[in-house]
Amino acid sequence: MIWTNDPNRLMLVAASAAAYGLVCLIPYLRERGRRLAAARAKAKAAAAPGWIVAYASQTGNAEALAGQTVATLRLAGIPAQLSELSDLQAEDLLRAERVLFLVSTYGEGDAPDGAAAFAGRLMTTRLPLPQLHYAVLALGDSAYHQFCGFGRALDGWLQAQGAQSLFPRIEVDRSADATIGLWRQHLSHLAGTSDAPDWSAPSYQSWTLSERRLLNPCSAGAPVYHLELSQPGALNAADWQSGDLVQISAPAEPDRPREYSIASIPADGRAHLLVRLHSHADGSHGVASGWLTQQAQVGEAVSLRLRAHRRFRLEGNAGRRLILIGNGSGIAGLRGHLRARAQAGQSGNWLLFGERNSAHDFHYHEELEALRQAGLLEFDLAWSRDGGAERYVQDLLPARADKLRAWVADGAAIYVCGSLDGMAAGVDAALAEALGREALDALAAAGRYRRDVY
């Protein structure tokens, strides 16, 4: 036993034992790692639904239908993930078994705001999707030349990637019930159930036209009217939020409702609307605008339903500074936000607004001036018929780029409301020039750049 006191021999024995243990341990660790990786992959696959319902909505119709679609699938025991289209990544499409797309079109064939990132990131690339089965419900308005243009483009891109259509694309003109019913039939067949939740839209309610006044007498532009509608019983904060819409059913076309931004809050006790009278070349008036501003009598009943417009609500931006940009009757949606902020005593509101003539078209002038005097609002104005370089609201932005960048750096959110033609694209380009396109896209993805344009 003399050798046990030899340090060299002891070290040799210890090294031999360690080497033997390591030889035995390495296969164990490898097997354990393989099993853990397999377990993680299995858990991830189990957690990720094979079905995705993706929506791209500008005013909320596609989002509402997507929610009903998911409810139908889940009722049938099918796990389904609800996602805004711009939140989908390439890996989501690569792993999914089936994706149901419900998408609207913005303007003449463009992607709505909730799909812009997806269109720019994925629809400009090749992505092999032979395993994917999909369906497209495209919402649009046949008054536009590029009817359902984005839905058609999405369908074409998916086919080009090798994805397989579950059934032909369904196109919906102004939320027509018959074509939505066809989507529901196909969905029930796919889900293997006829016990689907109620898909009917909220019923219209009878409101009263309580007040109507012309806001722009002597204007060179079309007449603009302030309307107030009341409902029996007290309104409460749950009825609507600033940024929401109403749908009004005109007697001459009850199946084609018109949407208007609400220019008030429930605390006002009435729903305020701003309606511009639309005239055709032959002198006739628009069906809805003509009825609301010329034919309906004060005290007459109006069929109306409230509709949430989540893409234009304040929600997570309620505590931020607000940059509010709009033109014409777009002041309605912005006024709703300003009244909500005034009720809460919140400052940090900057309005940039454009119209024709300062003498006749400064809608809600006294109210806005009172907010400014109270320290709750600052505003910059552009008048297209008064001369000067800053004729349109988008022309206000370049000279105020430093202030714009400072407000955004301080956390401000940007809300744009008004006409699709000219204003919306012009404002977007001016914002991109001042902030950078990537920064503006990041604001949109974070919900800090929101638009209600028509």
N, C-alpha and C positions, 0 to 999 in steps of 0.2 A: 504493500500500500504506500510505498515511498513515492511512486509516480504521482499520486494525488496532490503532493505538495509542489509539483513542478508547474510553474505558471504557464509555460509554453504548451504543455500537454493539456492543461485545463482549457486554455483558449482554443486549442484544436478541437476538443470535444464539444465545446459550446458552439463553435462555428459550424461543425458538422450537424449538430442538432438543429440549428437555425436554418441551415440550408435545406435539411429534410422537411422541416415544417413549412418552409416557403414553397417547396415543390408541391407539397400537399395542398397548400392554401390557394395557390394561383388558379387551379382548375375550379375550386369552389367559388372563388371570387368572380371568375368569368361566368360561371353558370348562374350565380346569384344576380350578377349584373344583367344577364340576358333575360332572366325571369322578371326582374324589376322593369326593364324596358318594355317587355311584352305586356306586363300588367298596366304600365302607364299608357301604352298605346291602346290597350283594350278599354281602359277607363275613358280615355279621350274620345274613342270612337263611340262609346256608350253615351257619353255626355253630349256629343255633337249630334243633333237630330239629322236624320237622313233627308228631311224635308225642310226647305226654307221658303218662307213667303216674304218676298221683297217688294217694297213699294217705293214709288217716286211720285210725290204729290206736291202740287203748287198751292192749292187752297183747301186740301183735306179730303177730297172725295176718294182718291185712290187709297189713302191711309185708312179711311173708314172701311172700305171694302176689303182691304187686306186684313184688318182686325176680324171681320166677319168670316173671312176665309180660314184664318188660323183657328177660330172658335169651332168651325165645322170639322176641321181635321182633328182637333183635340177631343171633340165629342166622340169621334170614331176611334179614339185610342191611339191616334197617330201623333207622336211627338213632333212638333214643328216649331221652328225658330222664326220670329217676326223681326224683320230688319229693314231699315231704310236702305235704299239701293246704294247710296254712296258709302255706307258702312261695310259693304261686302268687299272682301279681298279675293285675290286670285285663288288662294288656298281654300276658301269657302266653296267656290264653284267646283274646284277639283275634287273635294271630298263629298260633296252633296250627291244624293241619289236623284232628288227631284227638287226643282226650284219653280215656284209659281210667281211670275212677275206681274204686278199690277201697276201700270205706269201711265201718267198723264203726259201731255205735250205742252210745252211752253211756247206761245207765239207760233211762228211759222216753222214748226218742225223741230224746235230745239228741245234739249233735255231740261226738265224743270230743275229748280235749285237743288232738290233732294237727290238728283242723279248726276249733277254736273261732274263731281269728282270721279264717279264710276265711269262715265263716258270718256273723260280725259285720261284716266289711268288705265282702263282695261279695253275699252272699245276701239282703241287705236293700236292694239297689239294682237298678236296671235296667241291663243291659249287653247291647247288641245282639250276638248271636252267630250270625247266620244261616249263616256259613261253617263253623261248628264241627260236626264229627261226633263223637259220644261214645258211651260205653257205661258202665254202672254195675254193679259187683258189690257187693251190699249184704250185709254180714255181721251176723248178729243171733242172738237167743235167743228162741224162741217162748214161753218162760215169761213174757216181758214183754208187756203189752198193746200197746205201741207197737213191735211187732216190725219191725226194720229201719227204724225211724222216720227216722233221719237220711238213710239211703240213698234212701228214698222222697222226702224233702223236697228233697234235692239233685237228683234226677231231675226232680221237678216244676219246680224253679227253672230248670234248664237248658232244659226245654221252653218255659217262659214267655219265655225270652230268644231263642227262635227256633232253638236248636241242634237238630240232627237226630240221633236215636238210631240207632246202627248195628244194634242188636238190642234186644229188650225187656230191661228190668232183670232181673238174676238175683239172687234172694234165697237166702242160705245160712243154714240153721238149725244153729248150733253146729258149724260147719266140716264139714257133711255132704259126703262125697266125691262123691256123684252130681251135686250142683249145681255144685261146683267143676269137675267133669269137663265139664259143659256150657259153662262159661266157657272152658275150655281148647279145646274144640271150635270155638267161635266165634272164638277168638283164632287158632288154626291156620288157619282159613279166611281171616281177614283178612290174615294174614301170608303166606299162600300156601305153607305148609310143614306137613308132618306130622312132621318131624324135630325135635320139641320136647325140651328137657331134661327130666330126671326131676322130676316134681312131687310125688312121694310124700314124706310126712312121715317124719322119722327113725323107725326102728322102736323099739318098746318093748323095754326090757331088763329082765332079771330081777334085782331087788334083794331084799334080805332085811330084813324088819321085825326089827330087832335090839333095840329098846327101846321101851316105851310106858309113860307114867306120867300119872296124873291131876294136873293143876296146881291145880285149884280145888275140893277137897273141901269140902263143906258150903256151897258157894255157892248163892245163890238163882237164879243163872242156869244156863244149859245147861252141861254138863260140857265142859271144855277139856282136851285131851290133848297132851302133847309126844311126838312120834314121832321115832325115829331109824332111818334106812334105810341099809344098807351094801351095797357091791358088791364082789365078788371083785376083788382087785388094788388097788393104791394109787391114790387120787385125786390129781389135779394141778390146778394153777391154771387150766388151760385147760378144765376140765370145766364150770365155771360161775363166775359172779361174783355178788357180793351184789346183790340186786335181782332176780335171775332166778327162774323158776318151774319147777315140775315138773307134768307131766300124769300122772295115775294112772288106769289102766283097771281099774275094779271088775268082778269076775267077772259080776255080774248085768247090767251094762250096758257091755260092752267097747267099744261104738261111741260112747259118750258120755263121754269122759274128763273128769275134774274137775281143775281147776288149783289149785295151792297155792303160796304164796310160800315160798321157801327161807329158813329162819331160821338158816343156818350158812354157812360158807365151806369150800372144799375142804380147807384146812389142818386142819379139824376131823375129817376122815376119814369123815364121814357127812353125809347130807342130813337136816337137822332140819326137821320140819314142826310146825305148831300147828293142830290140827283141833278144831273145835267140833262136838259131836254135835248134829245137826239132828233134831228130832222133829216129826212131823205131828200134826194134830188127833186122829187116830184112835189115836195112840200109837206108830205105826210110825216107823222111823228113816229118815233120808236114805240113799240107796243107797250112796254112797261113804263118807260120814262114819260110817254105821252099820257098814259092813264094816271100815273102818280102825280104829275105836275099840272095837268090840264083838266082831266075828266073827273077823277075822284073828288068828291066833295068833303070838306072838313066835317068830321062826325061820321063819315062812312066807314064801313068795316073793310079791313085789309087782311087777306090771308097771308100769314107770315110764319116762318119758323126760324129759330135761332140755330146757328151752326158754328161749332168751335173751329177756329182757324189757328191750330197750334203752331204753325210755322211763323205766325206773326204776333203771337202773344209775347208778353214780357218774360214770364216764367223766370228762368235763371238770371235774366238781365235786370230784374226789378231793382236791384241795389246798385246797378252801374250808372254811370253817366250815359246819356242817350244823345246820339246824333240823328236827327229826324230829317229826312230829305224827301221832298215830294213836289208835285205840281197839280194845278187844277183841283178837281174834286178829290184828288189823293189826300188833301188836307184832312179828309174825314177820318181815315184810319189813324193818322198822326194825332188828331185832336183827341181821339179816345185815349191814347197813351198820355197825352198832356193832362187830361182831366184826372186820370188815375194818379199821376205824379203829384198834381196839385192837391188832390184829396189827402195824399200822404205827406204833404209839405216838403216834397223832394225838389231840390234844385239840381243843377247839372244837366240842363236840357238845352240843346242847341238845335234850332229849326232853320233849315235852308229851304226856301219855298219859292216857286216860280209861277207866274200867271201872265195874263195879257197886259193889263193896265192898272197902275197903282191907284188911280182914282175910282175905279169901278170894280176891280176883281180881287181885292184884298179880303178874302173871306174870313170872317170872325176877327176882323181887325181890332175892335175894341177889347175883345176877350184876350187876345194875344198880347196886346199892349199892356193890359192890366197884369198879366203874368210877368211881363218884363219889369214893370214898375215894382212888383213884389219881390223881385230877385229870383224868380223861379224859372225864367226863360231868357235866352238871348237868341236873336234871329238875324238872318241875312236874306235879302229878297232880290229877285230878278224879275224884270218886266219886259216881255218880248215886244211890246208896242210903245214903250217909252223911250226907245233909243238907248245908246250906251253899249259898252262892250259886253257887259254881263246880262245878256238877254234871256238866257235860259238857266234853269237851276244848276245844270251841270257846269255852266260857265262860272259859277261862284267858287268852285272848288280849287282851281289852280292857285289863285291868290291867297287862299286860306289853307294851303297844304301843310304848313308848319303847325298851325293850330290843330288841324285834323290829325296829324301824326302824334301830337302831344296828347290829345284826348284818347286816341286809341292806345297809346303806350300806358295811359293811366287806367285802362280797362274799359273804355267806353264801348257800347254796342251801337251798330248802325242799322237804322230802319228806313226803308225806301218804300214809298207808296205813291201810285199814280199811273200814268199812261205807259203802256208797253212800247208803243211806237215812239221812237226818238228819246224820250226821257230816260227810260230804264237802261237802255244800252249806253246812252251818253253818260249817265251817272256812274255806271259800272266801269266804263273806260277811264273816267276822271279819277275815280277812287283807286283803280289799279295803277294809274300813273303816279298818284301821290304816295301810295302805300307799297306798291309792288304787287304783281299778280299773285305770287306765292303767298304773300302775307294776307291778301284779301281772301284767297281761297281758304287759308287757315282760319280766318275769322268766320267764314261761312260754315266750315266744318265744326267749329266750336259753338255755333249758334249765335255768334255776335254780329253777323251780317244777314239781315232778314228782309225779304221783299214781299210786298203785296201789290202786284202790277197786273194790269188788265188792258 
